[in-house]
């Protein structure tokens, strides 16, 4: 996403907007799927709503961060609003299970079973975290954003991200220790 394409999109060029949407839709979907506990239907809805808001808000983008990082904040807000409107209880993220299976390559059945059990345990433990902590962990470790990018997406200070991630990891470690 070059600066010229962004500027053309901000001025209303449909071609430039389409280029940006194509480049961003997969990361938006991955993040939305992680934040909706792997619910692909809700993730698709969130991605579609994100695209609409992105186009509406694009003229306000000032370039103080990467466009992709800025747009992740839109995804987070959309998913938060969906949760508030939803009658479903909060579910844990499936991101760890998916990420561990995608990164592991060929493994033995015993290793696969152990990995699945560990992923399920961590998924359940992630569910116990407060929403902000879950978001910070997902952005930092699953979406692999830097502290600064995570702060931009979460609309907070980098120090807040560091503290939130630290608290989340401490809570996860303690909870996992209790379950072992």
CORWONOR-V987516 format. One record per pair of residues at least 24 apart in sequence whose ideal C-beta (glycine too) atoms are under 6 Angstrom apart, sorted by the first residue. I is the first residue (numbers start at 1). GAP is how many residues later the second one is. D is the distance in Angstrom with one decimal. If there is no record, write none. Layout:
# CORWONOR-V987516
i = (I & I)
gap = (GAP & GAP)
d = (D & D)
This chain:
# CORWONOR-V987516
i = (1 & 6 & 9 & 10 & 10 & 21 & 24 & 28 & 31 & 31 & 32 & 32 & 34 & 34 & 34 & 34 & 35 & 37 & 37 & 37 & 37 & 38 & 46 & 46 & 49 & 50 & 50 & 50 & 65 & 69 & 69 & 69 & 72 & 73 & 73 & 92 & 92 & 92 & 92 & 93 & 95 & 95 & 96 & 99 & 125 & 125 & 125 & 129 & 132 & 133 & 133 & 136 & 136 & 136 & 137 & 140)
gap = (66 & 61 & 49 & 48 & 49 & 30 & 47 & 47 & 44 & 112 & 43 & 47 & 59 & 61 & 104 & 108 & 44 & 54 & 55 & 56 & 57 & 56 & 32 & 33 & 29 & 24 & 25 & 28 & 87 & 80 & 83 & 84 & 81 & 80 & 82 & 31 & 32 & 34 & 35 & 33 & 43 & 47 & 26 & 43 & 47 & 50 & 51 & 39 & 32 & 31 & 35 & 25 & 28 & 29 & 31 & 25)
d = (5.7 & 5.8 & 6.0 & 5.4 & 5.2 & 5.8 & 5.6 & 5.1 & 5.0 & 5.8 & 5.6 & 5.9 & 5.3 & 3.9 & 4.8 & 5.6 & 4.4 & 3.4 & 5.7 & 5.6 & 5.7 & 3.2 & 4.9 & 5.3 & 4.8 & 5.1 & 5.0 & 5.1 & 4.3 & 4.3 & 4.7 & 5.7 & 3.9 & 4.6 & 5.7 & 4.4 & 5.7 & 5.0 & 3.1 & 5.1 & 5.9 & 4.5 & 4.9 & 5.9 & 5.5 & 4.8 & 5.9 & 5.6 & 5.9 & 5.7 & 3.7 & 5.8 & 4.4 & 5.0 & 5.0 & 5.6)
